[in-house]
Amino acid sequence: MRDEPPRLGPIRELGARLGQAFIRLDRLILHVDVATRSLSDVKQSIQVYWSTFNNRPEQWDSGLLGWERRLLDTVVRPGDRLLLIGCGSGRELHWMTERGCTIVGVEPSAETIDIARRETRAAGAAVEFLHDFVEDADLPGTFDVCWFSYFSYSYIPDRRRRVALLARLADHLRPGGRIVVTCHCQQNPPRSRAVAIGRFAGRVWRCDWELADGDEIVRAPSEFRVFHYQHVFSPDELAEESVAAGLAIAERCLPEAVVLRRKPSR
């Protein structure tokens, strides 16, 4: 095996260090860019990013994951009135309508909600759809179950907005009603200097939302021209948001999936 030229090793090491420095710089610029945008701009990017999620037949017909089926069996009773948050192209709808549930699906992406409308109509299922973010939607009536589809609770920016949404959903629960929260959850969620600097920049800019520890922002594929946002919770953080909204964890099915109920009145 031929030896490398004497200077090639140090040059490669310098190139690797420069590459890592540029990656960190790009990440910092991205976080400051996102943190200083308005909330409406951030929501628009989230809407665009999810416009192609499960938009192919093999995806929207894929059915529920094993843990989702077990959760459905535990929480949803035949004939329940159910609010499906982030219904997308309707992956869960067949399983829920099969139980005789009355369903209202909420989805901000026009592309995927159109698929859900078309597929449920073809299946003869009666589902009401709301094309909106659940935080902004005019929710019709009360529900036995409010179900956050496939980690969709993690895609709502800003703790204050999430707590306000949970409290609003609690007001729409029937007696004995349940809220199923699915989200990204880790024992030690990510913390980064880029998030801290972005949060400081957002405060200086007086933005109407705020980056927080646990937020992850990455560049989306170039065709989207946007970024991807998600929040990774710790188990304690999810419990704290629930309590702040006047709710309590009735059951933790997985670290990523909990069932909430109203706290009993004293």
C-alpha positions in Angstrom: 0.0 0.0 0.0 1.5 3.4 -1.1 2.0 6.0 1.6 0.1 9.2 1.2 2.2 12.3 0.4 3.4 13.9 3.7 1.1 16.9 3.6 -2.1 15.1 2.5 -3.1 14.1 6.1 -3.0 17.6 7.6 -4.8 19.0 4.5 -7.6 16.5 4.9 -7.8 17.2 8.7 -8.0 21.0 7.9 -10.7 20.3 5.3 -12.7 18.2 7.7 -12.5 20.9 10.4 -13.5 23.6 7.9 -16.4 21.5 6.8 -17.7 21.0 10.4 -17.3 24.7 11.0 -19.4 25.6 7.9 -22.1 23.1 9.0 -22.3 24.7 12.4 -22.4 28.2 10.9 -25.2 27.1 8.5 -27.1 25.6 11.4 -26.8 28.8 13.4 -27.9 31.0 10.5 -30.9 28.7 9.9 -32.0 28.9 13.6 -31.6 32.7 13.7 -33.5 33.0 10.4 -36.4 30.8 11.7 -36.5 32.4 15.2 -36.9 35.9 13.7 -39.8 35.0 11.4 -43.4 35.7 12.3 -45.5 32.9 13.6 -47.7 33.0 10.4 -44.5 32.5 8.3 -43.5 29.6 10.4 -46.9 28.0 10.2 -46.9 28.5 6.4 -43.6 26.6 6.2 -45.0 23.8 8.3 -48.0 23.6 6.0 -45.9 23.4 2.9 -43.6 20.8 4.4 -46.5 18.4 5.3 -48.2 18.9 1.9 -46.7 15.7 0.5 -46.7 13.5 3.6 -48.5 10.2 2.9 -49.7 11.5 -0.5 -49.3 8.2 -2.4 -51.8 5.3 -2.3 -49.4 2.8 -0.7 -48.9 5.4 2.1 -52.5 6.4 2.9 -53.6 2.8 2.7 -50.8 1.6 4.9 -53.0 1.4 8.0 -52.0 1.9 11.7 -48.8 1.0 13.4 -49.0 -1.7 16.0 -48.9 0.7 18.9 -51.5 2.9 17.3 -53.9 -0.1 17.0 -53.4 -1.0 20.6 -54.0 2.7 21.6 -57.1 2.8 19.5 -58.4 -0.4 21.1 -57.8 1.1 24.6 -59.2 4.6 24.1 -61.8 4.7 21.4 -65.2 3.1 21.9 -67.7 2.2 19.2 -69.8 5.2 18.3 -67.5 7.8 19.9 -67.4 11.3 18.4 -63.8 11.9 17.5 -61.6 14.9 16.6 -58.6 13.7 14.5 -56.0 16.4 14.6 -53.6 16.3 11.6 -55.7 13.8 9.7 -53.5 14.3 6.6 -54.5 12.0 3.7 -56.6 9.9 6.0 -54.4 7.0 7.1 -56.3 6.5 10.4 -59.8 7.2 9.1 -60.7 3.7 7.9 -59.9 2.2 11.3 -61.9 4.8 13.1 -65.0 4.8 10.8 -65.0 1.0 11.0 -65.8 1.4 14.7 -68.8 3.5 13.9 -67.2 6.7 15.1 -68.4 10.1 14.0 -65.2 11.9 12.9 -64.1 15.5 12.4 -60.7 15.7 10.7 -58.5 18.8 10.9 -55.6 19.3 8.5 -53.8 22.5 7.4 -52.5 21.0 4.1 -54.9 21.4 1.2 -53.1 18.7 -0.8 -53.5 15.9 1.7 -56.9 16.8 3.0 -58.2 16.7 -0.6 -56.9 13.1 -0.7 -58.7 12.3 2.5 -62.0 13.7 1.2 -61.7 11.8 -2.0 -60.9 8.5 -0.3 -63.5 8.7 2.4 -66.1 9.6 -0.2 -65.2 6.6 -2.3 -65.4 4.4 0.8 -68.9 5.8 1.6 -67.7 7.1 4.9 -69.2 10.4 6.3 -66.4 12.5 7.7 -66.4 16.2 8.3 -63.2 18.0 7.4 -61.8 21.3 8.5 -59.0 22.8 6.4 -57.1 24.7 9.1 -54.6 24.4 11.9 -56.3 23.0 14.9 -55.2 26.0 16.9 -57.2 28.3 14.6 -60.1 26.0 13.6 -63.7 26.6 14.7 -64.3 23.3 16.3 -67.9 22.0 16.0 -69.4 20.8 19.2 -68.0 18.4 21.7 -66.0 15.1 21.4 -65.4 11.9 23.3 -61.9 11.7 22.0 -59.4 14.3 20.6 -56.6 12.4 18.9 -53.3 13.9 17.8 -52.3 11.9 14.7 -48.8 10.5 14.5 -46.7 12.9 16.6 -48.5 15.9 15.4 -48.4 17.6 18.8 -44.7 18.0 18.2 -45.3 20.1 15.2 -47.0 23.0 17.1 -44.5 25.7 17.8 -44.3 27.5 21.2 -45.2 26.0 24.6 -47.8 28.7 25.3 -49.7 27.9 22.2 -49.7 24.2 22.9 -50.9 24.7 26.5 -53.7 27.0 25.2 -54.7 24.4 22.6 -54.9 21.7 25.2 -57.1 23.9 27.5 -59.3 24.7 24.5 -59.7 21.0 23.6 -60.5 20.2 27.2 -63.5 22.6 26.9 -64.7 20.6 23.9 -64.6 17.2 25.8 -67.8 15.4 26.7 -68.0 14.0 30.2 -65.4 11.2 30.5 -63.7 12.5 27.3 -60.0 11.8 26.5 -57.2 13.6 24.7 -54.7 11.3 23.0 -51.3 13.1 22.6 -48.7 11.6 20.4 -45.3 13.3 20.1 -41.6 12.9 19.8 -40.3 12.1 23.3 -36.8 11.4 24.8 -35.5 11.2 28.3 -33.0 13.9 27.4 -34.3 16.2 24.6 -31.7 18.0 22.4 -30.3 21.3 23.6 -28.1 23.4 21.4 -26.3 26.8 21.3 -28.0 27.5 18.0 -31.4 27.3 19.7 -30.3 29.6 22.5 -28.9 32.2 20.1 -32.0 31.9 17.9 -34.2 32.5 21.0 -32.2 35.5 22.0 -32.5 36.9 18.4 -36.2 36.3 18.4 -36.6 38.2 21.6 -34.6 41.1 20.2 -36.8 41.0 17.1 -39.9 40.9 19.3 -41.4 37.9 17.5 -44.8 36.5 18.4 -43.4 33.1 19.2 -40.2 31.6 20.7 -37.7 28.9 20.1 -37.2 26.5 23.1 -34.9 23.8 24.3 -36.1 20.6 22.6 -36.9 22.4 19.3 -35.3 20.9 16.2 -35.0 22.8 12.9 -33.5 21.3 9.8 -33.4 22.4 6.2 -36.1 20.6 4.2 -35.4 19.2 0.7 -34.7 21.9 -1.8 -38.0 21.4 -3.6 -39.9 22.7 -0.5 -37.8 25.9 -0.1 -38.7 25.7 3.6 -37.5 24.2 6.9 -38.8 21.4 9.1 -39.8 22.1 12.6 -40.4 19.7 15.4 -40.3 19.7 19.2 -38.9 16.8 21.2 -40.4 16.5 24.7 -39.1 15.0 27.9 -41.7 12.9 29.8 -41.8 15.6 32.5 -42.3 18.4 30.1 -45.3 16.8 28.5 -46.8 16.3 32.0 -46.1 19.9 32.9 -47.9 21.2 29.7 -50.9 18.9 30.5 -51.1 20.2 34.1 -50.9 23.8 32.9 -53.9 23.2 30.7 -55.9 21.7 33.6 -55.4 18.1 32.5 -53.8 15.1 33.9 -52.1 12.0 32.4 -54.5 9.2 32.9 -52.4 6.6 31.0 -48.9 6.6 29.5 -49.1 4.0 26.7 -45.6 4.8 25.4 -43.2 7.6 26.1 -44.5 9.1 22.9 -48.2 8.5 23.5 -50.3 9.6 26.5 -54.0 9.8 27.3 -55.2 12.9 29.1 -58.3 13.6 31.1 -59.6 16.6 33.0 -58.2 16.9 36.4 -60.9 15.8 39.0 -62.5 18.8 40.7 -62.0 19.0 44.4 
